Amino acid sequence: MIQLTLPPEPPELTANRQRLTAAYAESCRAGKPKAVWNTTYIREALLEMTHGKCAYAEVKLKGHGAYWDVEHFKCKKLYPEQVVEWGNLLPACEFCNRSAKGDHDVVAEPIVDPIHDRPSDHLYVRCGRFFSKDAKGRSTIEVLKLNDEVNLLCARFEVCRRCEKSLRECEFWMKRSAAPSDRCAVRNKLLALLRGGLPDREYAATVATCLLCDNGELLHEVEAQLRIWQLWDEEMERTKEALRQIALPK
C-alpha cells in the first residue's frame, strides 16, 4: 500500500453527483440498488490515480482478465450519501473489496485510508509480510487480510525473493567486473531493480521496502562501488529517493 494523490474530481461527476446520489437512494428504496458509480469517467479517473493498481493490495487491475470493483472507503450500506463522493472511491481488486473489507465501518473502527493517511505511519513490511505500528495498522491488516497467504502474501514473498536474487547478482558481477561495459551492465541492472519500486509498479511498497530495508546493507555496498566507478548518477539518486517516499520501514 502506498499513499495516493487524489486527482481533481471528474467534471462529469461534479455535474451529476446530486442526481446520482438521489438515483441510488431511490433504487435502494425500490429494493434494487443501482451501481450509479460504475461509470467510465469514474473508473478511468480512479485507475489513473493508482497507476492501474488496487489501492490496498497494489496488484495490477488491468490485463490478465483481472476483475475489479469501485470500492467505497466508507461503505455504501452505512453511508449512502457518500456513494459517489470524490475521495471516498477507490479501485480495489475483487479480493480486497468483497472477500476482505466488505461493509466494514471505517468510522467505528478506522483503517488506513490510502488517500488521506500515510501508510508508513501505521504499517511496516518485513520480507513481504505486513506488521502494525498502532491500532489503525492492526485493524488494517485484519480487515483487509493483507497477510492472506493464498491471495496476497505468497505473491509478495516471491517479489522479495526475486529482488534479493537480482541484488545479489549485482553484487556478484560488481566484484568480477573489470571492463567498462561490465560495470555499466551492473549499473543498468541495479537501476532496473530500483525502478521496480516506483509508484506505478505492482507491489511498489513491498519492492521499495525489500531493497531499502530488508537488503539495505547490500544495496549500500553496490551503490558505493558504483559511486567509485562514477556510475551512480542523478537518475539513480532520484529513483532511490522515490522509493524512500513509499517504503514501509519499521
C-alpha positions as CSV (number, residue, x, y, z in Angstrom):
1,M,0.0,0.0,0.0
2,I,1.3,3.4,-0.9
3,Q,-0.2,6.9,-0.3
4,L,-2.2,8.2,-3.2
5,T,-2.7,11.7,-4.5
6,L,-6.3,12.5,-5.1
7,P,-6.7,14.0,-8.6
8,P,-9.3,16.7,-9.4
9,E,-12.9,15.4,-9.4
10,P,-14.0,14.5,-12.9
11,P,-16.2,17.3,-14.2
12,E,-18.9,14.8,-15.2
13,L,-19.1,13.7,-11.6
14,T,-19.3,17.3,-10.3
15,A,-22.2,18.0,-12.6
16,N,-24.1,14.8,-11.8
17,R,-23.2,14.0,-8.2
18,Q,-26.5,15.0,-6.7
19,R,-28.5,13.3,-9.4
20,L,-26.5,10.1,-9.0
21,T,-26.8,10.1,-5.2
22,A,-30.6,10.6,-5.4
23,A,-30.9,7.8,-8.0
24,Y,-29.0,5.5,-5.7
25,A,-31.3,6.3,-2.8
26,E,-34.4,5.8,-4.9
27,S,-33.1,2.4,-6.2
28,C,-32.4,1.3,-2.6
29,R,-35.9,2.2,-1.6
30,A,-37.2,0.1,-4.5
31,G,-35.1,-2.8,-3.3
32,K,-32.9,-2.8,-6.4
33,P,-29.7,-0.9,-5.6
34,K,-28.2,0.6,-8.7
35,A,-24.4,0.9,-9.2
36,V,-24.5,4.6,-10.1
37,W,-20.8,4.9,-9.5
38,N,-20.0,2.4,-12.2
39,T,-19.3,4.9,-15.0
40,T,-16.4,5.1,-17.4
41,Y,-15.3,8.5,-16.3
42,I,-15.2,7.5,-12.6
43,R,-13.5,4.2,-13.3
44,E,-10.8,5.7,-15.6
45,A,-10.1,8.5,-13.1
46,L,-9.6,6.0,-10.3
47,L,-7.3,3.8,-12.3
48,E,-5.2,6.8,-13.2
49,M,-4.9,7.8,-9.5
50,T,-3.5,4.4,-8.6
51,H,-1.5,3.7,-11.7
52,G,-3.9,0.9,-12.6
53,K,-3.5,-0.9,-9.2
54,C,-5.6,-2.0,-6.3
55,A,-5.5,0.9,-3.8
56,Y,-4.9,-1.6,-1.0
57,A,-3.0,-4.7,-2.3
58,E,-1.1,-2.9,-5.2
59,V,-2.0,-5.7,-7.7
60,K,-2.5,-4.6,-11.3
61,L,-6.1,-4.4,-12.2
62,K,-5.9,-4.3,-15.9
63,G,-4.7,-7.1,-18.0
64,H,-4.8,-10.9,-17.4
65,G,-8.6,-10.6,-17.3
66,A,-8.5,-9.1,-13.8
67,Y,-11.9,-8.1,-12.3
68,W,-12.1,-5.1,-10.1
69,D,-14.6,-3.0,-8.2
70,V,-15.1,0.6,-7.4
71,E,-14.6,0.4,-3.7
72,H,-16.4,2.8,-1.2
73,F,-14.0,3.5,1.7
74,K,-17.0,4.5,3.8
75,C,-19.2,1.7,2.7
76,K,-22.4,2.5,0.7
77,K,-24.6,0.4,3.1
78,L,-23.8,2.7,6.1
79,Y,-23.0,5.9,4.3
80,P,-25.3,6.0,1.2
81,E,-25.0,9.8,1.0
82,Q,-21.3,9.3,0.1
83,V,-21.9,6.8,-2.6
84,V,-20.3,8.9,-5.3
85,E,-18.4,11.3,-3.1
86,W,-15.0,12.0,-4.7
87,G,-12.3,10.9,-2.2
88,N,-14.4,8.1,-0.9
89,L,-14.0,6.0,-4.1
90,L,-11.0,3.7,-4.7
91,P,-10.2,1.0,-7.2
92,A,-9.9,-2.4,-5.5
93,C,-9.3,-5.9,-6.5
94,E,-12.1,-8.4,-6.0
95,F,-10.4,-10.0,-3.0
96,C,-9.9,-6.7,-1.1
97,N,-13.3,-5.3,-1.8
98,R,-15.5,-8.4,-1.5
99,S,-13.7,-11.1,0.4
100,A,-11.9,-8.8,2.8
101,K,-13.2,-5.3,3.6
102,G,-16.8,-5.7,2.5
103,D,-19.1,-3.4,4.6
104,H,-16.5,-2.7,7.4
105,D,-17.3,0.5,9.2
106,V,-14.1,2.6,8.9
107,V,-15.6,5.3,11.2
108,A,-16.3,2.9,14.1
109,E,-13.0,1.0,13.6
110,P,-10.6,3.1,11.5
111,I,-8.3,1.6,8.9
112,V,-5.6,3.2,6.8
113,D,-7.1,5.4,4.1
114,P,-4.6,5.4,1.2
115,I,-5.7,8.9,0.1
116,H,-5.7,10.7,3.5
117,D,-3.3,8.6,5.5
118,R,0.4,7.9,5.2
119,P,0.6,4.1,5.3
120,S,4.2,4.2,6.8
121,D,2.7,5.9,9.9
122,H,0.7,2.8,10.7
123,L,2.3,-0.2,8.9
124,Y,5.6,-1.7,8.1
125,V,6.7,-4.5,5.9
126,R,9.4,-7.2,6.5
127,C,10.1,-9.8,3.9
128,G,6.7,-9.1,2.3
129,R,4.7,-9.5,5.5
130,F,2.7,-6.6,6.9
131,F,3.1,-5.6,10.6
132,S,1.3,-2.9,12.6
133,K,2.7,0.2,14.3
134,D,-0.6,1.1,16.0
135,A,-4.2,0.1,16.4
136,K,-5.2,1.5,13.0
137,G,-2.4,-0.6,11.4
138,R,-3.6,-3.7,13.2
139,S,-7.2,-3.1,12.1
140,T,-6.0,-2.5,8.5
141,I,-4.1,-5.8,8.4
142,E,-7.0,-7.7,9.8
143,V,-9.8,-6.1,7.9
144,L,-8.1,-6.1,4.5
145,K,-6.5,-9.5,5.2
146,L,-3.2,-8.1,3.9
147,N,-1.3,-11.3,5.0
148,D,-3.7,-13.7,3.4
149,E,-1.3,-16.4,2.2
150,V,-3.2,-17.6,-0.9
151,N,-4.3,-14.3,-2.3
152,L,-1.6,-11.8,-1.3
153,L,1.3,-13.0,0.9
154,C,2.8,-15.7,-1.4
155,A,3.0,-13.2,-4.3
156,R,4.8,-10.7,-2.1
157,F,7.2,-13.3,-0.8
158,E,8.1,-14.2,-4.4
159,V,8.6,-10.5,-5.2
160,C,11.0,-10.2,-2.3
161,R,12.8,-13.4,-3.4
162,R,13.4,-12.0,-6.9
163,C,14.5,-8.7,-5.6
164,E,17.1,-10.2,-3.3
165,K,18.3,-12.6,-6.1
166,S,18.7,-9.7,-8.5
167,L,20.6,-7.6,-6.0
168,R,22.9,-10.4,-5.2
169,E,23.6,-10.9,-8.9
170,C,24.5,-7.2,-9.0
171,E,27.0,-7.8,-6.1
172,F,28.4,-10.9,-7.9
173,W,29.1,-9.1,-11.1
174,M,30.3,-6.0,-9.3
175,K,33.1,-8.0,-7.8
176,R,34.1,-9.5,-11.1
177,S,33.6,-6.5,-13.4
178,A,36.8,-5.1,-15.0
179,A,35.7,-3.8,-18.4
180,P,33.7,-0.5,-18.5
181,S,30.9,-2.4,-20.3
182,D,30.7,-4.9,-17.4
183,R,30.4,-2.0,-15.0
184,C,27.7,-0.3,-17.0
185,A,25.8,-3.6,-17.0
186,V,25.8,-3.7,-13.2
187,R,24.6,-0.1,-13.1
188,N,21.8,-0.8,-15.6
189,K,20.7,-3.9,-13.7
190,L,20.5,-2.0,-10.4
191,L,18.6,0.8,-12.0
192,A,16.1,-1.6,-13.4
193,L,15.7,-3.2,-10.0
194,L,15.2,0.2,-8.3
195,R,12.6,1.1,-10.9
196,G,10.6,-1.9,-9.8
197,G,9.8,0.0,-6.7
198,L,8.4,3.1,-8.3
199,P,4.8,4.1,-7.6
200,D,3.4,2.8,-10.9
201,R,4.8,-0.7,-10.4
202,E,3.0,-3.7,-8.9
203,Y,3.8,-4.2,-5.2
204,A,5.8,-1.0,-5.2
205,A,5.8,-0.6,-1.4
206,T,7.0,-4.2,-1.0
207,V,9.8,-3.8,-3.5
208,A,10.9,-0.4,-2.1
209,T,11.0,-1.8,1.5
210,C,12.7,-5.0,0.4
211,L,15.5,-3.1,-1.3
212,L,16.0,-0.2,1.2
213,C,15.3,-2.0,4.4
214,D,15.5,-5.8,4.2
215,N,18.6,-5.6,1.9
216,G,19.7,-2.1,2.8
217,E,23.3,-3.1,3.6
218,L,23.8,-4.9,0.3
219,L,22.2,-2.1,-1.7
220,H,24.5,0.4,0.0
221,E,27.5,-1.8,-0.9
222,V,26.6,-1.9,-4.6
223,E,25.8,1.8,-4.6
224,A,29.1,2.7,-3.0
225,Q,31.0,0.8,-5.7
226,L,29.0,2.5,-8.5
227,R,29.9,5.8,-6.9
228,I,33.6,4.8,-7.0
229,W,33.2,4.0,-10.7
230,Q,31.3,7.3,-11.1
231,L,28.3,5.5,-12.4
232,W,25.8,6.5,-9.7
233,D,24.1,9.4,-11.4
234,E,21.2,11.7,-10.8
235,E,18.6,9.4,-12.3
236,M,19.6,6.6,-9.8
237,E,19.5,9.1,-6.9
238,R,16.0,10.3,-7.9
239,T,14.8,6.8,-8.3
240,K,16.1,5.8,-4.9
241,E,14.6,8.9,-3.3
242,A,11.2,8.0,-4.8
243,L,11.5,4.6,-3.2
244,R,12.2,6.2,0.2
245,Q,8.9,8.0,-0.1
246,I,6.8,4.9,-0.4
247,A,8.8,2.3,1.6
248,L,7.3,0.9,4.8
249,P,10.2,0.7,7.3
250,K,9.8,-0.5,10.9
